[in-house]
Amino acid sequence: MTYELNDKVKNLTPYDAVTGNYKIRLDANESFINPGESLKEEFFSALAAVKFNRYPDPMAAGLCEGFARYYGINPETVVAGNGSDELISIIMGSFLRHGDKVMTCSPDFSMYQFYGKLYEKNNLVIDKKEDMILTAADVLEAAGKGKPAAIILSNPCSPTSLAMSREDILKIVENTDALVILDEAYMDFSDQSIMEVIEKHDNLIILKTCSKALGLAAIRLGFAVTSKPIARALHAVRSPYNVNAITQAIGVVIFSHPDYIKESIEKIKNARDQLFLGLLQLESNESVRRIIKPDTNFVFIELSNAAYVYEELKKRSIIVRQFGDFLRITAGTKMENDALIQALSEILV
């Protein structure tokens, strides 16, 4: 007898992460600031204290307390994960039943639909209008018709870079019986978070990541913030020791430096604004259809020849992310932003 993969996995392809060496990487929405340089000695000291022969703290208590202290919330509402992806996977696999409907938006983070399909949910997709703006009315109308068990969306949105108002988000949460999974991965660059009211709602999970504003993409660290009953359930269904001791140690250090985090965020926002203004100088080119004003650490730009521009940038060892007619460009250092804009000015002649 020969084992055969089941239908739901046999034709899956791995996540399309960019590989290869490029002089300028503006594709993954990472921070251009490396905390391993500024906090090197503290990181080394924290790592030296790790007992490599012992399992890590199963509750990641010190880490969750540091996160909660920084964001001004109750640590009992915080659950740490091996990146936000692990938490999305756990929620999809454990909180929803076979065949449940999950409402997502398009465009949005592709892994929401991926995990929905993998865990045999029925994906209901809201196609955003041409302006890419999503409103509470759009979501609630679709939810009223589709009756999903869960609604998941990012705010601000990746890849559009647009943020929904906190009023609209709260309107969704307060007017549906569905579980609302709100990914605030980029909210450090905006001001529409609803994290401070998390304990007032029994149908809300907010996801956070350390891969963007905190510059810790390498250690794979994310958090779920939710009501105490849901937090207890998340602890019950996640893997034991899911956040390794090295990640916990580094995370504790970074959250002990709130001023450093805030300064880094301001530097990234300034770089984003510089990139946006630089791209606006190219707006008169006939290839440029629109440039969306961002609430994230990246800019979303629509071109008539996006695939061509993407390939030409690659030839210059500059990598960005292509989404059909759009390019998503992460804010980099001033030198990287200037090089990107210069390259575009040459390509778009």
Sequence and secondary structure as in RCSB ss.txt:
>XXXX:A:sequence
MTYELNDKVKNLTPYDAVTGNYKIRLDANESFINPGESLKEEFFSALAAVKFNRYPDPMAAGLCEGFARYYGINP
ETVVAGNGSDELISIIMGSFLRHGDKVMTCSPDFSMYQFYGKLYEKNNLVIDKKEDMILTAADVLEAAGKGKPAA
IILSNPCSPTSLAMSREDILKIVENTDALVILDEAYMDFSDQSIMEVIEKHDNLIILKTCSKALGLAAIRLGFAV
TSKPIARALHAVRSPYNVNAITQAIGVVIFSHPDYIKESIEKIKNARDQLFLGLLQLESNESVRRIIKPDTNFVF
IELSNAAYVYEELKKRSIIVRQFGDFLRITAGTKMENDALIQALSEILV
>XXXX:A:secstr
      HHHHT        S  SEE SS   S  HHHHTHHHHHHHHHT  TTS   TT HHHHHHHHHHHTS G
GGEEEESHHHHHHHHIIIIIS TT EEEEEESS THHHHHHHHTT EEEEEE  TT    HHHHHHHHHHH  SE
EEEESS TTT     HHHHHHHHHT SSEEEEE TTGGGSS   GGGGGG SSEEEEEESSSTT  GGG  EEEE
E HHHHHHHHHHS TT S HHHHHHHHHHHT HHHHHHHHHHHHHHHHHHHHHHHTTTTSTTEEEEE  SSSEEE
EEETTHHHHHHHHHHTTEE EEETTEEEEE   HHHHHHHHHHHHHHT 
